[in-house]
């Protein structure tokens, strides 16, 4: 069996910026390759075109093209031609794309097309109650209608996508997974009173709420500190740096106890996760976030949001706490509780890793993906 992925991001030294989507696709590609399935990955919208091979996986970095008119359509037709040529030459049996911006709308591919719901622009705009460009909604709906099969990384994302697009198609739920040997507890002790947020610095992930929450934390625990790790993103509403907006909301006392670490490699990120006493992830909009799985796999206690997808990953008051990010006082109370109670903190961390081992390991999730594709391509073994 030969499967391909079409994605706007993929972890590679020469790629444009990537986040959880790229990480989850790379994890899946490498895990399927380990099961003897041939994998090709097409990464579009890049600064340059080149064809590296990495860990037995063929990568096609495809440069973003500019057109004088109808660029959104013409670039899709260019990708269609490129993909069909490689599909035919390399005998690719099926291709999978993400739902983001409906990249496969108006494409006619010569093999089955699967769309995996990682969260579309429509999905995130609706969850954030943010205005969306009509074109983005239209393209995403066309892409979903055009797909032969649909997969969702969470039940919540599946239900909401059907609702937002008035979609009447079967969607199979197969979650993201985590390598529990790469992300595992470390021997080093955590640093007391250290709070860590990691992921893109963006409004939808609750960063602006975190500023108000940390103001309350520092009032009651002046020894607390907060570290931020991730890429600063221009705010969709104001156009300003989200990091700058975050700092402006901090009190003088809180600002002195915040450290911005920038974007970190996994090697350094894991060290920061190990050092942290508590991981805070107050997001308003996710599908099934890799950051949550990574922190839980490393046996860390979390304080997260309590929205939809959270209930498919977390168990409140067992793997950590789930709190409405808008309830700043309650969120701060939960952080302070875990900073003060080492026994409870450790108990939650162990339960978090056990939850990952029960439901989100590669061994369990990859089997579901292979069964799905064998049904889609019944003549292949």
C-alpha angles and dihedrals in degrees: 000000000000117000130182135199127210112203141156092220139037132163107259134127091244098044130101117255116309136188139172095324093058092044094051092049092049091049091051094045093051093045092051090047089054087056091058098261116136112236133198122180124201113200111192132189093045132150092243141006121246138142114227126166119220127184091343091308119120112225125199112194106195121199120234109249126212123217132188092231140009090012094162090058099038094049089052091051090048089053091046091056092045093048095046091051092054093040089057096042096045097034095237110189100201139355128215126204135178123249094239112126092342095266092175095054110123091013120127106200123188095226133050115290122216123191116204113202108229090152126295127223087255091052094051095043091052093048091049093041087235127150114257132204108254091225092059092053092047094049093047092050091050090049092053093046090049095054122102092212138007132215126184127201091217139021089234092056090047094052094044093046091053090049097046095047097033085237123177102191132113113258121194116211116224114161129220115260139210134222101241092195093056092042107042138128115288128219094240119097119241120251110252118249093012117140122191132197116184131178134063113334098237140133096246091060091059098252094141090050089050090061091059091043093052091049087062093044093054092051090063100029111033090178093063119109132191127212124195120201122182147064118307109236128201109249113254093219105040102020090229129126108277090214091055090048089050093053092048090059094052123099117239090255094048094046091058090058099050123096123189110208098183122218111336133199115243090256093060095035091058089052090054092047089052092051094050122098093199133015116216121201109166097171125166097194129036139131101207107326121220091207090065093049092047095051093045092048088055089057097250126150114237140202106203139163119277100227126129106287091042091075090058092058110024133053108209115239090006110063091020135297130304113206136169103257089218090061093078095173095053091044091052091046091057093049092049091049093055093044090054100041112062094177094053091043092055092044092054092047093054091047090050093056091045089054090054092049091049098049115007111046122124091240093061101036098043091058089059091052093049092049089050094052094044088057091048092048103031095171091062125080 
